[in-house]
Amino acid sequence: MPKHQKSEALREKISFLPDTPGVYTYYDAAGTVIYVGKAKNLKRRVSSYFNRTHDVLRTNLLVRNIADMSYIVVPTEQDALNLENSMIKEYKPRYNVLLKDDKSYPWIAVTDELYPRVFLTRHHVKNGSKYYGPYTNVGVAKTMIELIRELYPLRTCRLPITPEFLRKEQGRLCLQYHIKRCKGCCTGLVSPEEYQRNIDHVKQILRGETGELLAYLKEEMGKLAAELRFEEAQELKERYRLLENYRSKSVIVSQTVGDVDVFGIDESDSDQDVYVNYMHVRHGAVVRSVTLRYRRSLEETQNELLAYAMAEIKETLGVEYDEVIVAAAPEVEMPEVTFTVPRRGDKAKLLEVSQRNARQHRVDDLKHMAKHHPEQRLEKTLERMKADFRLSELPRHIECFDNSNIQGTNPVASCVVFKNAKPSKRDYRHFNIKTVEGPDDFASMREVLTRRYTRLMAEGEELPQLIVVDGGKGQLSAAVEALDAIGLRGKIAVVGIAKRLEEIYFPGDSVPLYIDKNSESLRIVQHLRDEAHRFGITHHRDRRSKSAITSELDAIKGIGEKTKTALLQEFRSVKRIREATPAQIAAVIGPAKAKLVVEGLTK
């Protein structure tokens, strides 16, 4: 079918779309699913793809590749969200937001048996067992299992213990029984009812209901003591102590916060990854925490990504939401869910904890990438800089310039060079200002850039992709004039960084750019600026020091370099030479030269 006919057929299909919630699917010419989306209003949402040019190139590429579409109408927007999530997992469309975490987190399973087992697993099987978790830290899960086994003598064997198994007396007591870690389930020495009471307590611990269990244990201890059953009371007391110790180490948020779910989000201008942390709080304690990493594919908003995460958590963990704490309520209708956007108090602290967890996962991932995949980290950083500084190519070679003078004396300039976002110190250069009289930073900047790049071109050396000048609009204008004069304007990008608010200036733009303070781009430019300042100040200080020390001795006729060196090694400064007696000076350089020095310094 010709392209214009396909477009006509697509436009007709869009015109028939209902104004109801639903899920729409886009296909390419080969019939492959390339995008799945949800909508509160199918007709309005789908039409928005075709009636304008989008700011994001990837969105325009998607629209260009759409050859056909289909849709499914659902009762509510929440149903659309759930269906969209399932379809994305099924088809994995290339233009959809990507869930980057495919880890298999550990769970604690409680089996559905006559004598249930409690164990750690990474496989979530629908066989009637109850699963608790997942635990993003396997060490925490193992600690929980150890606590449960210290508290309760539960079986660890895999024997299929059924009434028939017990009737036939197929079981045999093992070592676990003899070391009092099991009560002999396989031979029926403990009744299923008594064993189940222990399992009920285990489930309370796994649900975070330690407060209720402690109260129960305390009440039972009192009853046993009143009945003079002190050994049994002591056993319960030991369980109480272990459980109370565990509770004191768990994350207690507040006694005033009940059962809530919390979603914290961390995103950065430095990359497309968005981290969403989920925490489940029960009876004031954080009993579950999971962080998901999403990569933006098109123009997904933070609210849309939050909705994706809520659907993902609901499907994966089987969560039913009641009250959800968020920084901003998602634009999805969920009548049975209460969204709370706290500004202060314990719930606001909860949200801050969740956001901090999301941020920490970002930091951990960056550290991991820097250690194990440094080339990926570098490319990511350079891509971010390319976008931030509006460059046409990756800034693998950057040079930064800074002027140094104090009251117009000994004016110098420094040039530092970064290659692949790291200092290349062998390429650093100092410049003594030659043609500028007085403290004129703008003229000094023009001189230095002209000298630097005229020489690089003459020697056939590579030119940088980006020049950074330390200063605001004035220094930047001087740099642009220098590049224009030598024919490099437009061939090398140049920006200025002002010290006060760390704003970035671009040529011809009076409004500065304020880069995210946590951005890798700003960090590298700040490092460049600080390194140029340090390098320039060091050279300037050396020149002033050398000038102050040598100028007076250099003016004395008949005093050469060796004599000067001998005097400075002995007296350390011109001031001390002046304060010394002729005899002291003569003892170092002889009476004839001593007479010349004394006369020269007393003029």
Disulfide bonds with the S-S distance in Angstrom:
none
